[in-house]
Amino acid sequence: MKATYPIEELALFPRHQTRAAYKEATGKEAPEFNPNRRPKYWEDPSAANVGLRNVTYPLTIAVTDQSARMGSRSWRLSSFRSGMPAMEAATVNIPPDGTNIEGADVYEVGMPLKPLPSGHELFFQFGGLVAVKDVAAFAEQVEGFTAADRALIQAIAKKLGV
């Protein structure tokens, strides 16, 4: 088992970063971007056939209410409390390439995720990316110098007079 892995490994559906990536993966053109809806880079094709107005998913990654007010970035797993319209779940809403695209500068619709395995938790990797950590495997992982290594180097330096 890996000590850390990207949050995408918990995703229920593939994420399509661009309209071109969507076409390459599905063979279909992405629907026209709707600036009145938040960007959405995943689709649940089965949602169109559920026969319900709204669909719900167990979990997604979400900014906590407190962190949004405080301006900091704190993430947690959250449920789609009110669900989403089934037709919206069944399609992507990928902005076109370019800058200053109206409606593309807001938080995207979170990806539905599988539950975190027991003993795993979310954490920030270098660069602020959210990832998953196997707490036990991560604790056993040694990177760089340990406290014992530092003590040994200091003792050698003292002996050498440097």
N, C-alpha and C positions, 0 to 999 in steps of 0.2 A: 504494500500500500504506500502511496506517495505521501510525503509529509504535507505538501501543499499542492493545490491544483486550482485552475481557473474556475470561476463561478459558472462559466458556460457549460461545464460538465454536468451541472444540475439542470440544465435547460430542458424543457419538455419539447421544444420545437427548434428547428434551425433558425439562426439569426442571419439576415441578409443585410450586409453593411451598406450596399449601394443598389441602385436600380439595376445596374449591369450584373451584379452578383446574383440578384434575384432571378433575372432572366436566364443566366447561365445555369442556376440550380434547378429551376422549375420549367424552363422552356417557354414561359409566358412573360408578356410585358407586365410590369407593375402598373396597377391602377394609377390614374393621375393623382398627384399629391394634393391633399385637401388641407389648406393652411388653417382651417377652422377646427381641425382635429390635431391632437398631439402626434408627433412622428411615431411610427410603429414599424419595427423591423422584423417581425415574426408574424406567422399566420397559423391558424388552426383550421385546416380545410374541413374538418368534420363538424365545425361549429355551424356551418350553413345548413346542415342536415339534422340538427338536433330537434327541430320542431318547437323550440322555445324562443322567447324574445331575448332573454339574457342568458349568458353562460357564466359560470364561476370557475375559478382555478384555485388549487390549494394555496400556493405561495408565490410571491414575487419579491424582488428586492425593492426596498422603498426607503426614501429619505424619512427619518423620524420627524414628527411634527415639531419637537423642540429644536432640533438642529436646523430645520428650515427657518424658524423664527430667529435663531441665534446667528445664522449665517455660516455655521460650521457644517462639516460633512459627517454625518453619523448615519450609518446604514443599518438596517435590520431586515429580517424576513417578515413579510406581512401578507395577509390574505387579500384577495380581491373582494373586499367586504360587500360591495353592492353589485359585483359582477360587471359585465360589459355587454353591450348589444351583440347578439350572435353574429350579425352581419359584419360588425366591426372586427370581431375576433377572427373572422374567416378571411380577412384581407390585410394586406400590408398598407402602410401609409408612409412610403419612403420619399423624402425630399429629393428633388433633382440635384445633380452636382452643381456646385457654384457657391457663391457667397451672398450674404444678405437675402436669403430666401425667406420670405414672409412665412411665419409659423414654424420654422425649423429650429428656432432658438429656445425652445421650451423643453422641459424634461420629457423624454420619450415614455411611451407606455411600457411598463416593466414586463420583462419576460416571465412567463409562468415557470416555476421551478419545482423540482422534486424536493421532498423534505430533506433536511440535513441529516446525514447518517449520525448515529449515536457517537458521541465523543468528538464531533467535528464542530467548528465554529467559523464565523466570518471574521476576516481581518483585512487590514489595508496592506497591500504590497508596496514596494517602491513605486513612486509615481502616483500613489493614491488609488490604485486599482483594487477593487474588492475581490478577494479570493477566499478559498476555503482551506482550513487547516485541520489536519488530524492532530489533535492536541497531544496525544501520547507519542506519535511518531515525530512530531515537531520538537518535543522536549528532548528526545534522544538524539536529534540531529546536532552535530557539532560543526560549526562553521567558524573559521578564523581561530584566534587564540582563546583558550580557556583561561580561567583564573590560575590554574596550576601552571600553564605554559608561561604566563606573565611572571609568576613568582620565580620560575626557573631562570628566565631570561634576566630578571633583576639580580638574582644571586650570581649569575655568571658575570654580569656587568660589574657588580660590586667587587668580585674576586679579581677581575681584570683592571679595576680602577677606572672604568669609563662611565 
